[in-house]
Amino acid sequence: MSLEQYKGVYVFAQQVDNEISGIAFELLGKAKELAAPLNTDVTAVLLGSNVGDLVDSLAEYGADKVIVCNHPELKVYTTDAYAKVLCDVAMDKKPEVILLGATNIGRDLGP
């Protein structure tokens, strides 16, 4: 495995009740700062159920790309479901950096 395979700065775009948490927008700003010297894109990862209408707001705050993981089991946060999906995205896309907010969900999901 080569480190050159890993590209991009990813942000876990936390949402609760189909509303993006403010921390996601803050992290997109920081992700832009980190991505510039790496010459790479910022990608928001949005997990939930029927959250497709939230994509535009993530793009407005700096996401170059948005990965939407839409499934009824992701409607309410659970560690197992969210961790599985986020890990699958990370293994498939191979980002250089993944940012998660220091919220209750972020602190549970991150480790």
C-alpha atoms as an extended CHARMM CRD file, in Angstrom:
* protein
*
       111  EXT
         1         1  MET       CA              0.0000000000        0.0000000000        0.0000000000  PROA      1               0.0000000000
         2         2  SER       CA              1.3510000000        3.3700000000       -1.0480000000  PROA      2               0.0000000000
         3         3  LEU       CA              0.6580000000        6.6660000000        0.7070000000  PROA      3               0.0000000000
         4         4  GLU       CA              0.1190000000        8.2440000000       -2.7140000000  PROA      4               0.0000000000
         5         5  GLN       CA             -3.2190000000        6.4100000000       -2.8450000000  PROA      5               0.0000000000
         6         6  TYR       CA             -4.5350000000        8.6290000000       -0.0430000000  PROA      6               0.0000000000
         7         7  LYS       CA             -6.0250000000       11.9050000000       -1.2900000000  PROA      7               0.0000000000
         8         8  GLY       CA             -8.4380000000       14.4610000000        0.0720000000  PROA      8               0.0000000000
         9         9  VAL       CA             -9.6230000000       16.0610000000        3.2700000000  PROA      9               0.0000000000
        10        10  TYR       CA            -12.9290000000       14.6090000000        4.4510000000  PROA      10              0.0000000000
        11        11  VAL       CA            -15.3600000000       16.1160000000        6.9270000000  PROA      11              0.0000000000
        12        12  PHE       CA            -17.9970000000       14.1320000000        8.7870000000  PROA      12              0.0000000000
        13        13  ALA       CA            -21.0140000000       16.4010000000        8.2050000000  PROA      13              0.0000000000
        14        14  GLN       CA            -22.9420000000       15.7130000000       11.3740000000  PROA      14              0.0000000000
        15        15  GLN       CA            -26.6900000000       16.1620000000       11.1110000000  PROA      15              0.0000000000
        16        16  VAL       CA            -29.4190000000       15.6520000000       13.6670000000  PROA      16              0.0000000000
        17        17  ASP       CA            -33.0770000000       15.5320000000       12.6430000000  PROA      17              0.0000000000
        18        18  ASN       CA            -32.0860000000       16.4490000000        9.0590000000  PROA      18              0.0000000000
        19        19  GLU       CA            -30.3700000000       19.6640000000       10.1430000000  PROA      19              0.0000000000
        20        20  ILE       CA            -26.6320000000       20.1090000000        9.6430000000  PROA      20              0.0000000000
        21        21  SER       CA            -24.8630000000       20.7910000000       12.9240000000  PROA      21              0.0000000000
        22        22  GLY       CA            -22.8990000000       24.0420000000       13.0630000000  PROA      22              0.0000000000
        23        23  ILE       CA            -19.6820000000       22.1540000000       13.7530000000  PROA      23              0.0000000000
        24        24  ALA       CA            -19.8250000000       20.6620000000       10.2380000000  PROA      24              0.0000000000
        25        25  PHE       CA            -19.6950000000       24.1430000000        8.7030000000  PROA      25              0.0000000000
        26        26  GLU       CA            -16.7940000000       25.1250000000       10.9710000000  PROA      26              0.0000000000
        27        27  LEU       CA            -14.9000000000       21.9800000000       10.0030000000  PROA      27              0.0000000000
        28        28  LEU       CA            -15.4090000000       22.6760000000        6.3000000000  PROA      28              0.0000000000
        29        29  GLY       CA            -13.5870000000       25.9850000000        6.7700000000  PROA      29              0.0000000000
        30        30  LYS       CA            -10.6950000000       24.2690000000        8.5130000000  PROA      30              0.0000000000
        31        31  ALA       CA            -10.6810000000       21.5330000000        5.8820000000  PROA      31              0.0000000000
        32        32  LYS       CA            -10.2330000000       24.1730000000        3.1580000000  PROA      32              0.0000000000
        33        33  GLU       CA             -7.1750000000       25.4780000000        5.0260000000  PROA      33              0.0000000000
        34        34  LEU       CA             -5.7160000000       21.9790000000        5.3170000000  PROA      34              0.0000000000
        35        35  ALA       CA             -6.5080000000       21.0610000000        1.7150000000  PROA      35              0.0000000000
        36        36  ALA       CA             -4.8410000000       24.0890000000        0.1100000000  PROA      36              0.0000000000
        37        37  PRO       CA             -1.1780000000       23.1510000000        0.7670000000  PROA      37              0.0000000000
        38        38  LEU       CA             -1.9900000000       19.5130000000       -0.0140000000  PROA      38              0.0000000000
        39        39  ASN       CA             -3.4770000000       20.5990000000       -3.3600000000  PROA      39              0.0000000000
        40        40  THR       CA             -6.5290000000       18.4080000000       -2.8030000000  PROA      40              0.0000000000
        41        41  ASP       CA            -10.3160000000       18.5760000000       -2.5150000000  PROA      41              0.0000000000
        42        42  VAL       CA            -12.5960000000       18.8450000000        0.4900000000  PROA      42              0.0000000000
        43        43  THR       CA            -15.3040000000       16.1960000000        0.7000000000  PROA      43              0.0000000000
        44        44  ALA       CA            -18.2000000000       16.2280000000        3.1400000000  PROA      44              0.0000000000
        45        45  VAL       CA            -19.5810000000       12.8540000000        4.2140000000  PROA      45              0.0000000000
        46        46  LEU       CA            -23.2630000000       13.0740000000        5.0820000000  PROA      46              0.0000000000
        47        47  LEU       CA            -24.9870000000       10.1330000000        6.7630000000  PROA      47              0.0000000000
        48        48  GLY       CA            -28.6950000000        9.8980000000        7.4610000000  PROA      48              0.0000000000
        49        49  SER       CA            -32.1000000000        9.1440000000        6.0190000000  PROA      49              0.0000000000
        50        50  ASN       CA            -33.5890000000       11.4510000000        3.3770000000  PROA      50              0.0000000000
        51        51  VAL       CA            -30.7720000000       13.9680000000        3.7830000000  PROA      51              0.0000000000
        52        52  GLY       CA            -30.1560000000       14.7000000000        0.0980000000  PROA      52              0.0000000000
        53        53  ASP       CA            -31.6360000000       18.1830000000        0.4030000000  PROA      53              0.0000000000
        54        54  LEU       CA            -28.7690000000       19.1670000000        2.7550000000  PROA      54              0.0000000000
        55        55  VAL       CA            -26.0820000000       18.8210000000        0.0780000000  PROA      55              0.0000000000
        56        56  ASP       CA            -26.3500000000       22.3840000000       -1.2420000000  PROA      56              0.0000000000
        57        57  SER       CA            -25.6390000000       23.9410000000        2.1510000000  PROA      57              0.0000000000
        58        58  LEU       CA            -22.4610000000       21.8590000000        2.4700000000  PROA      58              0.0000000000
        59        59  ALA       CA            -21.3080000000       23.0380000000       -0.9490000000  PROA      59              0.0000000000
        60        60  GLU       CA            -22.0280000000       26.6520000000        0.0340000000  PROA      60              0.0000000000
        61        61  TYR       CA            -19.7000000000       26.2770000000        3.0110000000  PROA      61              0.0000000000
        62        62  GLY       CA            -16.8160000000       24.8760000000        0.9950000000  PROA      62              0.0000000000
        63        63  ALA       CA            -17.3140000000       21.2130000000        0.2020000000  PROA      63              0.0000000000
        64        64  ASP       CA            -15.9860000000       20.4500000000       -3.2740000000  PROA      64              0.0000000000
        65        65  LYS       CA            -17.7470000000       17.0880000000       -3.1700000000  PROA      65              0.0000000000
        66        66  VAL       CA            -20.3920000000       15.5190000000       -0.9590000000  PROA      66              0.0000000000
        67        67  ILE       CA            -20.7970000000       11.8060000000       -0.3430000000  PROA      67              0.0000000000
        68        68  VAL       CA            -24.3510000000       11.0590000000        0.7670000000  PROA      68              0.0000000000
        69        69  CYS       CA            -24.9940000000        7.8000000000        2.6020000000  PROA      69              0.0000000000
        70        70  ASN       CA            -28.7710000000        7.5590000000        2.7190000000  PROA      70              0.0000000000
        71        71  HSD       CA            -30.4000000000        4.6720000000        4.5570000000  PROA      71              0.0000000000
        72        72  PRO       CA            -33.3680000000        4.3550000000        6.9500000000  PROA      72              0.0000000000
        73        73  GLU       CA            -31.0910000000        2.7910000000        9.6000000000  PROA      73              0.0000000000
        74        74  LEU       CA            -29.0350000000        6.0130000000        9.6170000000  PROA      74              0.0000000000
        75        75  LYS       CA            -32.0100000000        8.2230000000       10.5430000000  PROA      75              0.0000000000
        76        76  VAL       CA            -31.0000000000        8.2500000000       14.2120000000  PROA      76              0.0000000000
        77        77  TYR       CA            -27.3480000000        8.0950000000       15.2400000000  PROA      77              0.0000000000
        78        78  THR       CA            -26.0840000000        4.7480000000       16.4780000000  PROA      78              0.0000000000
        79        79  THR       CA            -22.4070000000        4.0160000000       16.9340000000  PROA      79              0.0000000000
        80        80  ASP       CA            -22.4030000000        0.7070000000       15.0850000000  PROA      80              0.0000000000
        81        81  ALA       CA            -24.2770000000        1.8620000000       11.9830000000  PROA      81              0.0000000000
        82        82  TYR       CA            -22.4610000000        5.1730000000       11.5820000000  PROA      82              0.0000000000
        83        83  ALA       CA            -19.0350000000        3.6480000000       12.2910000000  PROA      83              0.0000000000
        84        84  LYS       CA            -19.5990000000        0.9130000000        9.7140000000  PROA      84              0.0000000000
        85        85  VAL       CA            -20.6310000000        3.3440000000        6.9940000000  PROA      85              0.0000000000
        86        86  LEU       CA            -17.9110000000        5.9030000000        7.7300000000  PROA      86              0.0000000000
        87        87  CYS       CA            -15.2490000000        3.1770000000        7.8330000000  PROA      87              0.0000000000
        88        88  ASP       CA            -16.4970000000        1.7810000000        4.5270000000  PROA      88              0.0000000000
        89        89  VAL       CA            -16.2120000000        5.2470000000        2.9530000000  PROA      89              0.0000000000
        90        90  ALA       CA            -12.6980000000        5.7020000000        4.3650000000  PROA      90              0.0000000000
        91        91  MET       CA            -11.5270000000        2.3010000000        3.1590000000  PROA      91              0.0000000000
        92        92  ASP       CA            -12.9850000000        2.8610000000       -0.2990000000  PROA      92              0.0000000000
        93        93  LYS       CA            -11.9940000000        6.5070000000       -0.8820000000  PROA      93              0.0000000000
        94        94  LYS       CA             -8.7450000000        6.6140000000        1.1450000000  PROA      94              0.0000000000
        95        95  PRO       CA             -8.7310000000       10.2230000000        2.4040000000  PROA      95              0.0000000000
        96        96  GLU       CA             -5.5410000000       11.7530000000        3.8060000000  PROA      96              0.0000000000
        97        97  VAL       CA             -7.4470000000       13.4240000000        6.6360000000  PROA      97              0.0000000000
        98        98  ILE       CA            -10.8710000000       12.9240000000        8.2330000000  PROA      98              0.0000000000
        99        99  LEU       CA            -12.2180000000       15.6520000000       10.4980000000  PROA      99              0.0000000000
       100       100  LEU       CA            -14.9270000000       15.0160000000       13.0870000000  PROA      100             0.0000000000
       101       101  GLY       CA            -16.3120000000       17.5790000000       15.4980000000  PROA      101             0.0000000000
       102       102  ALA       CA            -15.7590000000       17.4040000000       19.2420000000  PROA      102             0.0000000000
       103       103  THR       CA            -19.4690000000       16.8760000000       19.8390000000  PROA      103             0.0000000000
       104       104  ASN       CA            -20.9620000000       13.9480000000       21.7310000000  PROA      104             0.0000000000
       105       105  ILE       CA            -21.5050000000       12.1570000000       18.4290000000  PROA      105             0.0000000000
       106       106  GLY       CA            -18.0550000000       13.0320000000       17.0830000000  PROA      106             0.0000000000
       107       107  ARG       CA            -16.3430000000       11.8850000000       20.2720000000  PROA      107             0.0000000000
       108       108  ASP       CA            -18.2580000000        8.6210000000       20.1490000000  PROA      108             0.0000000000
       109       109  LEU       CA            -17.7410000000        8.0220000000       16.4350000000  PROA      109             0.0000000000
       110       110  GLY       CA            -14.1240000000        9.1350000000       16.0800000000  PROA      110             0.0000000000
       111       111  PRO       CA            -12.3650000000        6.4200000000       18.0530000000  PROA      111             0.0000000000
